[in-house]
Amino acid sequence: MKARISKEEFHIGKNKDLPESKFEYIKGIHFKTSYFIYESGLLPNQTLTFIREVANERGGIRVYRNGFRVLPYGEKLNDWLGLDESSGRRVYLFPHRNINFFGFVEITDESGLTFDETSSREGLFNNEAFEELVDFVQRSIISAFI
């Protein structure tokens, strides 16, 4: 699949070593995120404090399926992309915790066969399609920084 940052385009393949390899399940996906760096020298302290409070409540990348929000993705303390874990382990040096992002993933799956919600309506089934989705979004974010 293609990912685009500003005007630069790059490919994310299912196989990390083959950017042209095709994902099997993640068709009809649209994802967009904004990134925020909490650097005190860039904004007044009061503004930075306000943004941090908003990010603690609303930061992260939410998931929508066929126009409806799917909980708990993007909720406070929900690390569905493993960003907080990766940041804590210092896998990459740039800040990339959930609160650094404000975004969404939009899934169009009219049949509901690929991305099906659990019976409790709390999340999607953790199947191959969901694993592909997580891999694609996570690798797109990391690739944007690299």
N, C-alpha and C positions, 0 to 999 in steps of 0.2 A: 504494500500500500504506500501511497505517497503521503508525506508529511511536508508541511510548508511552514517556514518561519519567515515572516515578512515576505520578501521576494525570493528567498532561497528555498529550493525544493530538494528533498533527499528521500531516499527509499528505505523503508523498514521492511525487511522480509521475515517470514516465519522462521527461517534458519538465520541465525545471527551472522553467519559467515557468507550468506548468499542474499544480498539485499533484494534481488529480483525474485526470490522464492515467494510463492503466494500463500497467504493465509487461507485456511479452509472455511472458516465460519464467520469471520467478521466483515460481512458485507452490510451496507446500509448503516455505517457508523459515521457519526460526525462528532468531532471532539475539539474543544477550544478551551484554552486556559490563559489566564494572565498571571504574571509572576511578580511578586513584591519582595524587595530586599529591605529588611529592617535595619537600616543604617542610620544612626542618630545624626550624623553629619549632613544627611540629605534633606531632612524635614525637621521642623520644630518639635520639641519633645512632646508637647500636648497633642499635636496631630499624630505623631508616631504612636503614642499611647492609645489614642482613639482607634487607629487602624488596627493595632494589635488586639484590642478588645473585640472589634468586629470580626477579625480573622479567627479568634478563638471560638466564636459562635458560628460563623458562616464560612470560614475558610475551608479549603479542600476542593475536591473535584466530585461533583454530584453526578448521578446517573439518572437518565430519563429513558423510559421504554415506551414507544408509541405515544409520546406526548405526556406521559405521567411519570412523576418522580418515583424512583425506587429507593426506598429506605433500606438499610442505614447508610448507604454510600454517600460520603461527603459530610456525614454528621460528625460532631465533636467526638474525638477519640476513635474514629473509624479509620483505620489505616489500610484500606483495601488495596492500595497500590504499593504498600511497603515503603513509602517515602520516609516516614518517621523512623522506621527500623534502619533503613539504609543510611539516613543522616546520623543516627545515633552511633552506628558502627564506623562512621567516617569513610564509607566506601568511596564517596566523591567529596572533594573539598568544598564545593560550592554549597550554600544553604539550600536545602530542598525538602524541608518538612512540609507537612500538609498545610500549615498556616501560611506558607509562602505562595500558595496558589489559590486562585478563585476561578473555578471553571466548571465545565460540564462535559459529559459524554451523552450523546443522543443515539439511541438504538432504534432502528426501524425494523421490526420483526412482526409483521401483521399476523403470521400464522402462530406465533408464540412457540414454535417447535425448537428454535435454536436457543433463544434466551427466555426461558420460562421462569416465572416467579415461584417461590416456595409456597406451600399451602397457607402458611401464616402471613404471606405477602410481605415478609421481612427479608428481602434480598432475592437474588437470582440463584438458581441451582448452580453449584460449583461443578460445571462440566467442562469439556474441552473448549467449547465456544467461550465460556467465561474466562478460562485460563488464557486463551488467545487474546481476548480483550484486555485483560490486565497486562499481559506481556507487551502488547502493542502500545498501549497508553504510557506505561512506565518507560519503555525503551524510547518512545518518541520524546518524552520529557528529557531524559538523560542525553539523548542525541542532540537535542537543541542546545544544551549547555556545552557539550564537547565540541 
